[in-house]
Amino acid sequence: MKHLRDGLLIPLGGCAYGLVEVVFRGYTHWTMLLLGGLCFWLMAQIATLSPRPVWLTAAPCALLITGLEFLTGCVVNLLLGWNVWNYSNQPFNLLGQICLSFLGIWYLLSIPALPLAKHLKQRLAH
């Protein structure tokens, strides 16, 4: 039952990510809801286990999110050709799937998301 409750972080994170994307980009895609949910769930695990301050924990989370975004982009955009996003026009991009500026954004968003994810994980556990 504990794992089922912990799994509720995935739809919560997916909805939050989708909302952020709609606010800033104007639309989202269902694959981004899955990716956002997975990232939020992983952040909750990291936040619960990490003894470091949030500003330090946010760095590996930003790298994790960027890495998962790259893998997802390679599958949905390059392999399947769904063209969900394309960062080719952004500086310092890698195959148009990720770019350096978004790494910084993920870092900044991780700072409030980590304590939220930890709090929700602990609340769902009880």
CYANA upper distance limits for C-alpha pairs under 8 A (distance plus 0.5 A):
  1 MET  CA      5 ARG  CA      6.84
  2 LYS  CA      6 ASP  CA      6.63
  2 LYS  CA    125 ALA  CA      6.62
  3 HIS  CA      7 GLY  CA      6.49
  4 LEU  CA      8 LEU  CA      7.32
  5 ARG  CA      9 LEU  CA      8.33
  5 ARG  CA    124 LEU  CA      6.19
  5 ARG  CA    125 ALA  CA      7.19
  6 ASP  CA     41 TRP  CA      8.43
  6 ASP  CA    121 LYS  CA      6.63
  6 ASP  CA    124 LEU  CA      6.86
  6 ASP  CA    125 ALA  CA      7.43
  7 GLY  CA     11 PRO  CA      8.48
  7 GLY  CA     41 TRP  CA      7.91
  8 LEU  CA     12 LEU  CA      6.97
  9 LEU  CA     13 GLY  CA      6.31
  9 LEU  CA     37 GLY  CA      7.29
  9 LEU  CA     40 PHE  CA      7.24
  9 LEU  CA     41 TRP  CA      5.93
  9 LEU  CA    117 ALA  CA      8.18
  9 LEU  CA    120 LEU  CA      8.02
  9 LEU  CA    121 LYS  CA      7.68
 10 ILE  CA     14 GLY  CA      6.42
 10 ILE  CA     34 LEU  CA      7.99
 10 ILE  CA     36 GLY  CA      8.13
 10 ILE  CA     37 GLY  CA      4.38
 10 ILE  CA     38 LEU  CA      6.17
 10 ILE  CA     40 PHE  CA      7.05
 10 ILE  CA     41 TRP  CA      6.11
 11 PRO  CA     15 CYS  CA      6.49
 11 PRO  CA     33 LEU  CA      8.21
 11 PRO  CA     34 LEU  CA      8.30
 11 PRO  CA     37 GLY  CA      6.12
 12 LEU  CA     16 ALA  CA      6.74
 12 LEU  CA     37 GLY  CA      7.20
 13 GLY  CA     17 TYR  CA      6.50
 13 GLY  CA     33 LEU  CA      8.30
 13 GLY  CA     36 GLY  CA      6.21
 13 GLY  CA     37 GLY  CA      4.75
 13 GLY  CA     38 LEU  CA      8.00
 13 GLY  CA     39 CYS  CA      8.03
 13 GLY  CA     40 PHE  CA      5.55
 13 GLY  CA     41 TRP  CA      7.65
 14 GLY  CA     18 GLY  CA      6.52
 14 GLY  CA     32 MET  CA      7.82
 14 GLY  CA     33 LEU  CA      4.66
 14 GLY  CA     34 LEU  CA      6.33
 14 GLY  CA     35 LEU  CA      7.50
 14 GLY  CA     36 GLY  CA      5.04
 14 GLY  CA     37 GLY  CA      4.35
 14 GLY  CA     38 LEU  CA      8.05
 14 GLY  CA     40 PHE  CA      8.10
 15 CYS  CA     19 LEU  CA      6.57
 15 CYS  CA     33 LEU  CA      6.80
 15 CYS  CA     36 GLY  CA      8.32
 15 CYS  CA     37 GLY  CA      8.00
 16 ALA  CA     20 VAL  CA      6.76
 16 ALA  CA     36 GLY  CA      8.24
 17 TYR  CA     21 GLU  CA      6.65
 17 TYR  CA     32 MET  CA      8.02
 17 TYR  CA     33 LEU  CA      7.00
 17 TYR  CA     36 GLY  CA      5.76
 17 TYR  CA     37 GLY  CA      7.98
 18 GLY  CA     22 VAL  CA      6.60
 18 GLY  CA     28 THR  CA      6.48
 18 GLY  CA     29 HIS  CA      8.38
 18 GLY  CA     32 MET  CA      7.30
 18 GLY  CA     33 LEU  CA      6.16
 18 GLY  CA     36 GLY  CA      7.94
 19 LEU  CA     23 VAL  CA      6.63
 20 VAL  CA     24 PHE  CA      6.73
 21 GLU  CA     25 ARG  CA      5.87
 21 GLU  CA     26 GLY  CA      7.36
 21 GLU  CA     27 TYR  CA      6.96
 21 GLU  CA     28 THR  CA      6.46
 22 VAL  CA     26 GLY  CA      4.83
 22 VAL  CA     27 TYR  CA      4.92
 22 VAL  CA     28 THR  CA      6.30
 23 VAL  CA     27 TYR  CA      8.27
 28 THR  CA     32 MET  CA      7.19
 28 THR  CA     33 LEU  CA      8.45
 29 HIS  CA     33 LEU  CA      7.42
 29 HIS  CA     84 VAL  CA      7.40
 30 TRP  CA     34 LEU  CA      7.16
 31 THR  CA     35 LEU  CA      6.71
 32 MET  CA     36 GLY  CA      6.29
 33 LEU  CA     37 GLY  CA      6.52
 34 LEU  CA     38 LEU  CA      6.67
 35 LEU  CA     39 CYS  CA      6.62
 35 LEU  CA     68 LEU  CA      8.03
 35 LEU  CA     69 GLU  CA      7.95
 35 LEU  CA     72 THR  CA      8.15
 36 GLY  CA     40 PHE  CA      6.61
 37 GLY  CA     41 TRP  CA      6.64
 38 LEU  CA     42 LEU  CA      6.66
 39 CYS  CA     43 MET  CA      6.56
 39 CYS  CA     64 LEU  CA      8.35
 39 CYS  CA     65 ILE  CA      6.67
 39 CYS  CA     68 LEU  CA      8.44
 40 PHE  CA     44 ALA  CA      6.75
 40 PHE  CA    113 ALA  CA      8.27
 40 PHE  CA    117 ALA  CA      7.17
 41 TRP  CA     45 GLN  CA      7.01
 41 TRP  CA    117 ALA  CA      7.90
 42 LEU  CA     46 ILE  CA      6.74
 43 MET  CA     47 ALA  CA      6.39
 43 MET  CA     61 CYS  CA      7.07
 43 MET  CA    113 ALA  CA      8.37
 43 MET  CA    114 LEU  CA      6.57
 43 MET  CA    117 ALA  CA      7.03
 43 MET  CA    118 LYS  CA      8.36
 44 ALA  CA     48 THR  CA      6.56
 44 ALA  CA    114 LEU  CA      7.03
 44 ALA  CA    117 ALA  CA      5.09
 44 ALA  CA    118 LYS  CA      5.41
 44 ALA  CA    121 LYS  CA      6.84
 45 GLN  CA     49 LEU  CA      6.83
 45 GLN  CA    118 LYS  CA      8.03
 46 ILE  CA     50 SER  CA      6.28
 46 ILE  CA     57 THR  CA      8.39
 47 ALA  CA     54 VAL  CA      8.50
 47 ALA  CA     57 THR  CA      7.87
 47 ALA  CA    114 LEU  CA      6.28
 47 ALA  CA    115 PRO  CA      7.46
 47 ALA  CA    117 ALA  CA      7.80
 47 ALA  CA    118 LYS  CA      6.07
 48 THR  CA    118 LYS  CA      6.20
 50 SER  CA     57 THR  CA      7.62
 52 ARG  CA     56 LEU  CA      6.78
 52 ARG  CA     57 THR  CA      6.68
 53 PRO  CA     57 THR  CA      6.78
 54 VAL  CA     58 ALA  CA      6.42
 54 VAL  CA    111 ILE  CA      6.53
 54 VAL  CA    114 LEU  CA      7.47
 54 VAL  CA    115 PRO  CA      8.06
 55 TRP  CA     59 ALA  CA      7.70
 55 TRP  CA    111 ILE  CA      6.59
 56 LEU  CA     60 PRO  CA      8.36
 57 THR  CA     61 CYS  CA      7.09
 58 ALA  CA     62 ALA  CA      6.53
 58 ALA  CA    107 TYR  CA      6.02
 58 ALA  CA    108 LEU  CA      8.13
 58 ALA  CA    110 SER  CA      5.70
 58 ALA  CA    111 ILE  CA      6.20
 58 ALA  CA    114 LEU  CA      7.85
 59 ALA  CA     63 LEU  CA      6.90
 59 ALA  CA    107 TYR  CA      6.34
 60 PRO  CA     64 LEU  CA      6.53
 61 CYS  CA     65 ILE  CA      6.57
 61 CYS  CA    106 TRP  CA      8.35
 61 CYS  CA    107 TYR  CA      7.65
 61 CYS  CA    110 SER  CA      7.23
 62 ALA  CA     66 THR  CA      6.57
 62 ALA  CA    103 LEU  CA      6.49
 62 ALA  CA    104 GLY  CA      8.02
 62 ALA  CA    106 TRP  CA      5.43
 62 ALA  CA    107 TYR  CA      5.26
 62 ALA  CA    110 SER  CA      7.26
 63 LEU  CA     67 GLY  CA      6.50
 63 LEU  CA    103 LEU  CA      7.44
 64 LEU  CA     68 LEU  CA      6.64
 65 ILE  CA     69 GLU  CA      6.48
 65 ILE  CA    106 TRP  CA      7.61
 66 THR  CA     70 PHE  CA      6.60
 66 THR  CA     98 ILE  CA      7.32
 66 THR  CA    102 PHE  CA      8.30
 66 THR  CA    103 LEU  CA      6.71
 66 THR  CA    106 TRP  CA      8.09
 67 GLY  CA     71 LEU  CA      6.78
 68 LEU  CA     72 THR  CA      6.48
 69 GLU  CA     73 GLY  CA      6.39
 69 GLU  CA     97 GLN  CA      7.80
 69 GLU  CA     98 ILE  CA      7.46
 70 PHE  CA     74 CYS  CA      6.61
 70 PHE  CA     97 GLN  CA      6.00
 70 PHE  CA     98 ILE  CA      6.32
 71 LEU  CA     75 VAL  CA      6.92
 72 THR  CA     76 VAL  CA      6.49
 72 THR  CA     77 ASN  CA      8.38
 73 GLY  CA     77 ASN  CA      5.62
 73 GLY  CA     78 LEU  CA      7.23
 73 GLY  CA     84 VAL  CA      8.43
 73 GLY  CA     85 TRP  CA      8.17
 73 GLY  CA     97 GLN  CA      5.87
 74 CYS  CA     78 LEU  CA      5.39
 74 CYS  CA     79 LEU  CA      6.63
 74 CYS  CA     97 GLN  CA      7.48
 75 VAL  CA     79 LEU  CA      5.34
 75 VAL  CA     80 LEU  CA      6.57
 76 VAL  CA     80 LEU  CA      5.51
 76 VAL  CA     81 GLY  CA      6.72
 76 VAL  CA     82 TRP  CA      6.15
 76 VAL  CA     83 ASN  CA      7.66
 76 VAL  CA     84 VAL  CA      7.63
 77 ASN  CA     81 GLY  CA      5.14
 77 ASN  CA     82 TRP  CA      5.56
 77 ASN  CA     83 ASN  CA      5.23
 77 ASN  CA     84 VAL  CA      6.65
 77 ASN  CA     85 TRP  CA      7.65
 78 LEU  CA     82 TRP  CA      8.28
 78 LEU  CA     83 ASN  CA      8.21
 85 TRP  CA     97 GLN  CA      7.76
 86 ASN  CA     96 GLY  CA      5.63
 86 ASN  CA     97 GLN  CA      6.50
 87 TYR  CA     93 ASN  CA      6.90
 87 TYR  CA     96 GLY  CA      4.77
 87 TYR  CA     97 GLN  CA      6.28
 87 TYR  CA     98 ILE  CA      6.90
 87 TYR  CA     99 CYS  CA      7.24
 88 SER  CA     93 ASN  CA      6.77
 88 SER  CA     94 LEU  CA      8.36
 88 SER  CA     95 LEU  CA      7.39
 88 SER  CA     96 GLY  CA      4.55
 88 SER  CA     97 GLN  CA      8.02
 89 ASN  CA     93 ASN  CA      8.49
 89 ASN  CA     96 GLY  CA      8.13
 90 GLN  CA     96 GLY  CA      8.39
 90 GLN  CA     99 CYS  CA      7.13
 91 PRO  CA     99 CYS  CA      7.30
 91 PRO  CA    100 LEU  CA      7.95
 92 PHE  CA     99 CYS  CA      5.93
 92 PHE  CA    100 LEU  CA      6.14
 92 PHE  CA    101 SER  CA      8.49
 93 ASN  CA     97 GLN  CA      7.44
 93 ASN  CA     98 ILE  CA      5.95
 93 ASN  CA     99 CYS  CA      4.44
 93 ASN  CA    100 LEU  CA      7.01
 94 LEU  CA     98 ILE  CA      6.04
 94 LEU  CA     99 CYS  CA      6.72
 98 ILE  CA    102 PHE  CA      7.68
 99 CYS  CA    103 LEU  CA      7.40
100 LEU  CA    104 GLY  CA      7.42
101 SER  CA    105 ILE  CA      7.07
102 PHE  CA    106 TRP  CA      6.55
103 LEU  CA    107 TYR  CA      6.76
104 GLY  CA    108 LEU  CA      6.84
105 ILE  CA    109 LEU  CA      6.60
106 TRP  CA    110 SER  CA      6.39
107 TYR  CA    111 ILE  CA      7.22
108 LEU  CA    112 PRO  CA      8.29
109 LEU  CA    113 ALA  CA      6.72
110 SER  CA    114 LEU  CA      6.16
111 ILE  CA    115 PRO  CA      8.00
112 PRO  CA    116 LEU  CA      6.99
113 ALA  CA    117 ALA  CA      6.39
114 LEU  CA    118 LYS  CA      6.63
115 PRO  CA    119 HIS  CA      6.48
116 LEU  CA    120 LEU  CA      6.61
117 ALA  CA    121 LYS  CA      6.54
118 LYS  CA    122 GLN  CA      6.69
119 HIS  CA    123 ARG  CA      6.63
120 LEU  CA    124 LEU  CA      6.49
121 LYS  CA    125 ALA  CA      6.71
122 GLN  CA    126 HIS  CA      7.31
